[in-house]
Amino acid sequence: MRQVLTRIEQADALDGASDKLQAAVSSAVRPRTLRDLLHGTWMGHPLHPVLVQVPVGAFLSAAVLDALPSRSPSSRSRASGSGDRASTVLIGVGLAGVLPAAVAGWVDWSELTKDRRRVGLVHAVTNLVATGLYASSLAARLTGRTKQGKALAYAGLSVAGVGAFLGGHLSYTQGAGISHAAPEVARVPEGWTVAGSLSSLPEGKPAARRVGDTAVLLFRQGDRVTALIDRCSHEGGPLSEGQVSDGCVVCPWHGSTFRLDDGAVVHGPAGNDQPVLPVRVRDGLVEVRRP
């Protein structure tokens, strides 16, 4: 499996289709407010993995009900009919949940690097096949072909499992959708550590300082200083090189926007808030520590 995943990551033959799809998604979902909604910036957490729980939960529940035997010979017909109806409803619910989850996923995918878009493309195609199998299962159940419907549903669950595996690799191995700033917090010293003098910080402009092994963004307004991890949570861009507007800093790489006071994400493509560090000023020196 590792060799297969490596080959998918390096399959530049997918780039032609990937680039066209990326352009199509960017053109179709153009309003910034809509993109922010689908990225999950409004809740400080990517929306796609939340929406995925609906079809996954419904399909898994249907699989469990399909596997249950009748309780007794006398109640076999009634129990079987009730279980079949419940499975049919669950598959319908799962199929209804696929579209919003897929739309949010495509918007996130359109902001990824080429190697991750390759894996994401195969992930999407696999889930499309699984959705087709579940749609066929629903059609079979509604027309009285229950056994065929169950077989198609189990086939769909198997294919969806492959898609889930690819999605997990995309997130946990390739780092798509995770906060690239969060690991930096653990590298900040636990005790108060001098980041620089207050007088060395420019007024109203972001400044980069190193605290231990971590780059920290410091922003001064008079005697008040705020401190954020300098590495953007989206793709690790240097926030200290971005512009400040209306109390927010804009990442120079992809335009993710964060409030300086509390690190809350205001505009995507970032779906995660930016970590904020405790800061104090003592004897003209700015000190920060791990939260």
NUKE-315929 format. One record per residue (C-alpha): residue number from 0; residue in one letter; chain; z, x, y. Coordinates in steps of 0.25 Angstrom, whole numbers, m for minus. Each point is the difference from the previous one (the first is absolute). Layout:
N
<k->NUM	r->a	c->A	c3->Z	c1->X	c2->Y>
...
//
This chain:
291
<k->0	r->m	c->A	c3->0	c1->0	c2->0>
<k->1	r->r	c->A	c3->3	c1->11	c2->10>
<k->2	r->q	c->A	c3->m14	c1->6	c2->m3>
<k->3	r->v	c->A	c3->m6	c1->m13	c2->3>
<k->4	r->l	c->A	c3->8	c1->m2	c2->13>
<k->5	r->t	c->A	c3->m4	c1->14	c2->4>
<k->6	r->r	c->A	c3->m15	c1->m3	c2->m2>
<k->7	r->i	c->A	c3->1	c1->m13	c2->8>
<k->8	r->e	c->A	c3->7	c1->7	c2->11>
<k->9	r->q	c->A	c3->m12	c1->10	c2->0>
<k->10	r->a	c->A	c3->m11	c1->m10	c2->m2>
<k->11	r->d	c->A	c3->m8	c1->2	c2->13>
<k->12	r->a	c->A	c3->m11	c1->m9	c2->m6>
<k->13	r->l	c->A	c3->9	c1->m12	c2->4>
<k->14	r->d	c->A	c3->0	c1->5	c2->14>
<k->15	r->g	c->A	c3->m13	c1->m7	c2->4>
<k->16	r->a	c->A	c3->5	c1->m14	c2->m4>
<k->17	r->s	c->A	c3->14	c1->3	c2->5>
<k->18	r->d	c->A	c3->m6	c1->4	c2->14>
<k->19	r->k	c->A	c3->m8	c1->m13	c2->1>
<k->20	r->l	c->A	c3->12	c1->m9	c2->m5>
<k->21	r->q	c->A	c3->9	c1->7	c2->10>
<k->22	r->a	c->A	c3->m9	c1->m3	c2->12>
<k->23	r->a	c->A	c3->m2	c1->m14	c2->m5>
<k->24	r->v	c->A	c3->15	c1->m2	c2->m1>
<k->25	r->s	c->A	c3->2	c1->6	c2->14>
<k->26	r->s	c->A	c3->m10	c1->m9	c2->6>
<k->27	r->a	c->A	c3->5	c1->m12	c2->m7>
<k->28	r->v	c->A	c3->15	c1->2	c2->4>
<k->29	r->r	c->A	c3->m2	c1->5	c2->14>
<k->30	r->p	c->A	c3->11	c1->m7	c2->9>
<k->31	r->r	c->A	c3->12	c1->10	c2->1>
<k->32	r->t	c->A	c3->10	c1->m11	c2->m2>
<k->33	r->l	c->A	c3->m6	c1->m5	c2->m13>
<k->34	r->r	c->A	c3->m1	c1->14	c2->m5>
<k->35	r->d	c->A	c3->15	c1->2	c2->4>
<k->36	r->l	c->A	c3->3	c1->m13	c2->m7>
<k->37	r->l	c->A	c3->m7	c1->5	c2->m13>
<k->38	r->h	c->A	c3->6	c1->14	c2->1>
<k->39	r->g	c->A	c3->14	c1->m6	c2->0>
<k->40	r->t	c->A	c3->4	c1->7	c2->14>
<k->41	r->w	c->A	c3->7	c1->m13	c2->4>
<k->42	r->m	c->A	c3->11	c1->2	c2->m11>
<k->43	r->g	c->A	c3->0	c1->16	c2->0>
<k->44	r->h	c->A	c3->m5	c1->0	c2->m15>
<k->45	r->p	c->A	c3->m14	c1->m1	c2->m6>
<k->46	r->l	c->A	c3->m4	c1->m14	c2->m3>
<k->47	r->h	c->A	c3->m9	c1->2	c2->m12>
<k->48	r->p	c->A	c3->11	c1->4	c2->m10>
<k->49	r->v	c->A	c3->8	c1->m13	c2->4>
<k->50	r->l	c->A	c3->m12	c1->m9	c2->m2>
<k->51	r->v	c->A	c3->m4	c1->6	c2->m13>
<k->52	r->q	c->A	c3->13	c1->m6	c2->m6>
<k->53	r->v	c->A	c3->m5	c1->m14	c2->0>
<k->54	r->p	c->A	c3->m12	c1->2	c2->m10>
<k->55	r->v	c->A	c3->8	c1->10	c2->m8>
<k->56	r->g	c->A	c3->12	c1->m8	c2->m2>
<k->57	r->a	c->A	c3->m9	c1->m13	c2->m3>
<k->58	r->f	c->A	c3->m9	c1->7	c2->m10>
<k->59	r->l	c->A	c3->12	c1->7	c2->m7>
<k->60	r->s	c->A	c3->8	c1->m13	c2->m1>
<k->61	r->a	c->A	c3->m13	c1->m7	c2->m5>
<k->62	r->a	c->A	c3->m1	c1->10	c2->m11>
<k->63	r->v	c->A	c3->15	c1->m2	c2->m4>
<k->64	r->l	c->A	c3->m2	c1->m15	c2->m1>
<k->65	r->d	c->A	c3->m13	c1->2	c2->m8>
<k->66	r->a	c->A	c3->7	c1->9	c2->m10>
<k->67	r->l	c->A	c3->12	c1->m10	c2->m2>
<k->68	r->p	c->A	c3->m1	c1->m8	c2->m14>
<k->69	r->s	c->A	c3->3	c1->m15	c2->m1>
<k->70	r->r	c->A	c3->15	c1->m3	c2->m1>
<k->71	r->s	c->A	c3->m1	c1->m9	c2->m12>
<k->72	r->p	c->A	c3->m10	c1->m7	c2->m8>
<k->73	r->s	c->A	c3->4	c1->m14	c2->6>
<k->74	r->s	c->A	c3->m1	c1->5	c2->14>
<k->75	r->r	c->A	c3->m12	c1->10	c2->m2>
<k->76	r->s	c->A	c3->m10	c1->m9	c2->7>
<k->77	r->r	c->A	c3->8	c1->m3	c2->12>
<k->78	r->a	c->A	c3->6	c1->14	c2->2>
<k->79	r->s	c->A	c3->m14	c1->6	c2->m2>
<k->80	r->g	c->A	c3->m6	c1->m10	c2->10>
<k->81	r->s	c->A	c3->11	c1->3	c2->10>
<k->82	r->g	c->A	c3->m2	c1->15	c2->m2>
<k->83	r->d	c->A	c3->m15	c1->0	c2->1>
<k->84	r->r	c->A	c3->1	c1->m8	c2->13>
<k->85	r->a	c->A	c3->10	c1->9	c2->6>
<k->86	r->s	c->A	c3->m9	c1->12	c2->m4>
<k->87	r->t	c->A	c3->m12	c1->m6	c2->7>
<k->88	r->v	c->A	c3->8	c1->m3	c2->13>
<k->89	r->l	c->A	c3->5	c1->14	c2->0>
<k->90	r->i	c->A	c3->m14	c1->6	c2->m2>
<k->91	r->g	c->A	c3->m5	c1->m9	c2->11>
<k->92	r->v	c->A	c3->11	c1->5	c2->9>
<k->93	r->g	c->A	c3->m3	c1->14	c2->m3>
<k->94	r->l	c->A	c3->m15	c1->m1	c2->3>
<k->95	r->a	c->A	c3->4	c1->m7	c2->13>
<k->96	r->g	c->A	c3->9	c1->12	c2->3>
<k->97	r->v	c->A	c3->m11	c1->11	c2->m3>
<k->98	r->l	c->A	c3->m8	c1->m3	c2->13>
<k->99	r->p	c->A	c3->10	c1->3	c2->11>
<k->100	r->a	c->A	c3->5	c1->12	c2->m8>
<k->101	r->a	c->A	c3->m14	c1->6	c2->m2>
<k->102	r->v	c->A	c3->m3	c1->m2	c2->15>
<k->103	r->a	c->A	c3->12	c1->8	c2->4>
<k->104	r->g	c->A	c3->m3	c1->10	c2->m10>
<k->105	r->w	c->A	c3->m14	c1->2	c2->5>
<k->106	r->v	c->A	c3->5	c1->2	c2->14>
<k->107	r->d	c->A	c3->10	c1->11	c2->m4>
<k->108	r->w	c->A	c3->m11	c1->6	c2->m9>
<k->109	r->s	c->A	c3->m10	c1->1	c2->12>
<k->110	r->e	c->A	c3->10	c1->10	c2->7>
<k->111	r->l	c->A	c3->1	c1->9	c2->m12>
<k->112	r->t	c->A	c3->m6	c1->14	c2->m2>
<k->113	r->k	c->A	c3->m12	c1->1	c2->m9>
<k->114	r->d	c->A	c3->7	c1->5	c2->m13>
<k->115	r->r	c->A	c3->10	c1->m12	c2->1>
<k->116	r->r	c->A	c3->m11	c1->m10	c2->3>
<k->117	r->r	c->A	c3->m7	c1->4	c2->m13>
<k->118	r->v	c->A	c3->12	c1->m3	c2->m8>
<k->119	r->g	c->A	c3->2	c1->m13	c2->8>
<k->120	r->l	c->A	c3->m14	c1->m4	c2->m2>
<k->121	r->v	c->A	c3->2	c1->1	c2->m15>
<k->122	r->h	c->A	c3->13	c1->m7	c2->1>
<k->123	r->a	c->A	c3->m6	c1->m12	c2->8>
<k->124	r->v	c->A	c3->m12	c1->m1	c2->m10>
<k->125	r->t	c->A	c3->10	c1->0	c2->m12>
<k->126	r->n	c->A	c3->8	c1->m11	c2->7>
<k->127	r->l	c->A	c3->m13	c1->m8	c2->3>
<k->128	r->v	c->A	c3->m3	c1->0	c2->m15>
<k->129	r->a	c->A	c3->14	c1->m4	c2->m3>
<k->130	r->t	c->A	c3->m2	c1->m12	c2->10>
<k->131	r->g	c->A	c3->m13	c1->m4	c2->m7>
<k->132	r->l	c->A	c3->7	c1->0	c2->m13>
<k->133	r->y	c->A	c3->11	c1->m9	c2->5>
<k->134	r->a	c->A	c3->m9	c1->m9	c2->7>
<k->135	r->s	c->A	c3->m8	c1->m2	c2->m13>
<k->136	r->s	c->A	c3->14	c1->m2	c2->m7>
<k->137	r->l	c->A	c3->3	c1->m11	c2->10>
<k->138	r->a	c->A	c3->m13	c1->m7	c2->m2>
<k->139	r->a	c->A	c3->1	c1->1	c2->m15>
<k->140	r->r	c->A	c3->14	c1->m7	c2->1>
<k->141	r->l	c->A	c3->m4	c1->m11	c2->9>
<k->142	r->t	c->A	c3->m11	c1->m3	c2->m10>
<k->143	r->g	c->A	c3->9	c1->m1	c2->m12>
<k->144	r->r	c->A	c3->m3	c1->14	c2->m6>
<k->145	r->t	c->A	c3->14	c1->5	c2->0>
<k->146	r->k	c->A	c3->m1	c1->11	c2->m10>
<k->147	r->q	c->A	c3->m12	c1->6	c2->7>
<k->148	r->g	c->A	c3->8	c1->m2	c2->13>
<k->149	r->k	c->A	c3->11	c1->8	c2->m6>
<k->150	r->a	c->A	c3->m9	c1->11	c2->m5>
<k->151	r->l	c->A	c3->m7	c1->2	c2->13>
<k->152	r->a	c->A	c3->14	c1->0	c2->8>
<k->153	r->y	c->A	c3->5	c1->11	c2->m9>
<k->154	r->a	c->A	c3->m13	c1->8	c2->2>
<k->155	r->g	c->A	c3->2	c1->m2	c2->15>
<k->156	r->l	c->A	c3->14	c1->5	c2->m1>
<k->157	r->s	c->A	c3->m4	c1->12	c2->m7>
<k->158	r->v	c->A	c3->m11	c1->4	c2->10>
<k->159	r->a	c->A	c3->10	c1->m4	c2->11>
<k->160	r->g	c->A	c3->10	c1->10	c2->m6>
<k->161	r->v	c->A	c3->m11	c1->11	c2->1>
<k->162	r->g	c->A	c3->m2	c1->m4	c2->15>
<k->163	r->a	c->A	c3->16	c1->1	c2->2>
<k->164	r->f	c->A	c3->0	c1->14	c2->m6>
<k->165	r->l	c->A	c3->m11	c1->4	c2->10>
<k->166	r->g	c->A	c3->7	c1->m6	c2->11>
<k->167	r->g	c->A	c3->13	c1->7	c2->m4>
<k->168	r->h	c->A	c3->m8	c1->13	c2->0>
<k->169	r->l	c->A	c3->m5	c1->m3	c2->14>
<k->170	r->s	c->A	c3->13	c1->m2	c2->6>
<k->171	r->y	c->A	c3->10	c1->9	c2->m7>
<k->172	r->t	c->A	c3->m10	c1->12	c2->m4>
<k->173	r->q	c->A	c3->m10	c1->m1	c2->12>
<k->174	r->g	c->A	c3->10	c1->m5	c2->10>
<k->175	r->a	c->A	c3->m8	c1->m12	c2->5>
<k->176	r->g	c->A	c3->9	c1->m10	c2->7>
<k->177	r->i	c->A	c3->13	c1->8	c2->0>
<k->178	r->s	c->A	c3->7	c1->6	c2->12>
<k->179	r->h	c->A	c3->m4	c1->14	c2->1>
<k->180	r->a	c->A	c3->12	c1->2	c2->10>
<k->181	r->a	c->A	c3->11	c1->m4	c2->m9>
<k->182	r->p	c->A	c3->1	c1->13	c2->m8>
<k->183	r->e	c->A	c3->1	c1->7	c2->13>
<k->184	r->v	c->A	c3->14	c1->m6	c2->2>
<k->185	r->a	c->A	c3->6	c1->6	c2->m12>
<k->186	r->r	c->A	c3->m3	c1->14	c2->6>
<k->187	r->v	c->A	c3->7	c1->m3	c2->13>
<k->188	r->p	c->A	c3->14	c1->7	c2->0>
<k->189	r->e	c->A	c3->12	c1->m9	c2->m2>
<k->190	r->g	c->A	c3->8	c1->6	c2->11>
<k->191	r->w	c->A	c3->m3	c1->0	c2->15>
<k->192	r->t	c->A	c3->m11	c1->10	c2->2>
<k->193	r->v	c->A	c3->m5	c1->5	c2->13>
<k->194	r->a	c->A	c3->m15	c1->m4	c2->3>
<k->195	r->g	c->A	c3->m1	c1->6	c2->13>
<k->196	r->s	c->A	c3->5	c1->m1	c2->14>
<k->197	r->l	c->A	c3->m1	c1->m12	c2->8>
<k->198	r->s	c->A	c3->m7	c1->7	c2->12>
<k->199	r->s	c->A	c3->m11	c1->5	c2->m9>
<k->200	r->l	c->A	c3->m4	c1->m14	c2->m3>
<k->201	r->p	c->A	c3->m11	c1->m6	c2->9>
<k->202	r->e	c->A	c3->3	c1->m13	c2->6>
<k->203	r->g	c->A	c3->m7	c1->m12	c2->m6>
<k->204	r->k	c->A	c3->m8	c1->8	c2->m9>
<k->205	r->p	c->A	c3->1	c1->2	c2->m15>
<k->206	r->a	c->A	c3->4	c1->14	c2->m4>
<k->207	r->a	c->A	c3->1	c1->7	c2->m14>
<k->208	r->r	c->A	c3->11	c1->8	c2->m5>
<k->209	r->r	c->A	c3->5	c1->5	c2->m13>
<k->210	r->v	c->A	c3->13	c1->m3	c2->m6>
<k->211	r->g	c->A	c3->2	c1->8	c2->m13>
<k->212	r->d	c->A	c3->m13	c1->m2	c2->m7>
<k->213	r->t	c->A	c3->m4	c1->m13	c2->6>
<k->214	r->a	c->A	c3->m9	c1->m3	c2->12>
<k->215	r->v	c->A	c3->7	c1->m10	c2->10>
<k->216	r->l	c->A	c3->m6	c1->m7	c2->11>
<k->217	r->l	c->A	c3->10	c1->m1	c2->12>
<k->218	r->f	c->A	c3->m2	c1->m9	c2->12>
<k->219	r->r	c->A	c3->8	c1->1	c2->13>
<k->220	r->q	c->A	c3->2	c1->m10	c2->11>
<k->221	r->g	c->A	c3->10	c1->6	c2->9>
<k->222	r->d	c->A	c3->13	c1->4	c2->m8>
<k->223	r->r	c->A	c3->m4	c1->m9	c2->m11>
<k->224	r->v	c->A	c3->m8	c1->6	c2->m12>
<k->225	r->t	c->A	c3->m5	c1->m7	c2->m13>
<k->226	r->a	c->A	c3->m4	c1->7	c2->m12>
<k->227	r->l	c->A	c3->m11	c1->m4	c2->m11>
<k->228	r->i	c->A	c3->m6	c1->7	c2->m12>
<k->229	r->d	c->A	c3->m12	c1->7	c2->6>
<k->230	r->r	c->A	c3->m9	c1->m3	c2->m12>
<k->231	r->c	c->A	c3->m6	c1->m14	c2->1>
<k->232	r->s	c->A	c3->4	c1->m9	c2->m12>
<k->233	r->h	c->A	c3->m15	c1->m4	c2->m2>
<k->234	r->e	c->A	c3->m7	c1->13	c2->m3>
<k->235	r->g	c->A	c3->9	c1->11	c2->6>
<k->236	r->g	c->A	c3->m6	c1->2	c2->13>
<k->237	r->p	c->A	c3->7	c1->7	c2->11>
<k->238	r->l	c->A	c3->6	c1->m11	c2->9>
<k->239	r->s	c->A	c3->5	c1->10	c2->10>
<k->240	r->e	c->A	c3->m15	c1->2	c2->4>
<k->241	r->g	c->A	c3->m2	c1->m15	c2->2>
<k->242	r->q	c->A	c3->0	c1->m8	c2->13>
<k->243	r->v	c->A	c3->12	c1->m8	c2->5>
<k->244	r->s	c->A	c3->m2	c1->m13	c2->5>
<k->245	r->d	c->A	c3->10	c1->m12	c2->3>
<k->246	r->g	c->A	c3->11	c1->7	c2->m8>
<k->247	r->c	c->A	c3->m9	c1->3	c2->m12>
<k->248	r->v	c->A	c3->m6	c1->12	c2->m5>
<k->249	r->v	c->A	c3->m14	c1->m1	c2->m6>
<k->250	r->c	c->A	c3->m4	c1->9	c2->m12>
<k->251	r->p	c->A	c3->m12	c1->9	c2->4>
<k->252	r->w	c->A	c3->m6	c1->m1	c2->m14>
<k->253	r->h	c->A	c3->m2	c1->m15	c2->m3>
<k->254	r->g	c->A	c3->7	c1->m7	c2->12>
<k->255	r->s	c->A	c3->13	c1->m5	c2->m7>
<k->256	r->t	c->A	c3->9	c1->m4	c2->11>
<k->257	r->f	c->A	c3->16	c1->1	c2->m1>
<k->258	r->r	c->A	c3->11	c1->m3	c2->10>
<k->259	r->l	c->A	c3->7	c1->12	c2->4>
<k->260	r->d	c->A	c3->14	c1->m7	c2->1>
<k->261	r->d	c->A	c3->1	c1->m4	c2->m15>
<k->262	r->g	c->A	c3->m13	c1->5	c2->m7>
<k->263	r->a	c->A	c3->m5	c1->m14	c2->m3>
<k->264	r->v	c->A	c3->m15	c1->m1	c2->m3>
<k->265	r->v	c->A	c3->m7	c1->m8	c2->11>
<k->266	r->h	c->A	c3->m15	c1->2	c2->m4>
<k->267	r->g	c->A	c3->m6	c1->5	c2->m13>
<k->268	r->p	c->A	c3->m6	c1->5	c2->m9>
<k->269	r->a	c->A	c3->14	c1->5	c2->m3>
<k->270	r->g	c->A	c3->8	c1->m11	c2->m7>
<k->271	r->n	c->A	c3->13	c1->8	c2->0>
<k->272	r->d	c->A	c3->10	c1->2	c2->12>
<k->273	r->q	c->A	c3->2	c1->14	c2->5>
<k->274	r->p	c->A	c3->13	c1->7	c2->m4>
<k->275	r->v	c->A	c3->10	c1->2	c2->12>
<k->276	r->l	c->A	c3->10	c1->11	c2->1>
<k->277	r->p	c->A	c3->14	c1->m1	c2->6>
<k->278	r->v	c->A	c3->0	c1->8	c2->13>
<k->279	r->r	c->A	c3->10	c1->5	c2->10>
<k->280	r->v	c->A	c3->1	c1->9	c2->12>
<k->281	r->r	c->A	c3->11	c1->10	c2->1>
<k->282	r->d	c->A	c3->2	c1->11	c2->11>
<k->283	r->g	c->A	c3->m15	c1->m2	c2->3>
<k->284	r->l	c->A	c3->m4	c1->2	c2->m14>
<k->285	r->v	c->A	c3->m8	c1->m11	c2->m8>
<k->286	r->e	c->A	c3->6	c1->m1	c2->m14>
<k->287	r->v	c->A	c3->m5	c1->m9	c2->m12>
<k->288	r->r	c->A	c3->4	c1->m2	c2->m14>
<k->289	r->r	c->A	c3->m4	c1->m8	c2->m13>
<k->290	r->p	c->A	c3->3	c1->m15	c2->1>
//
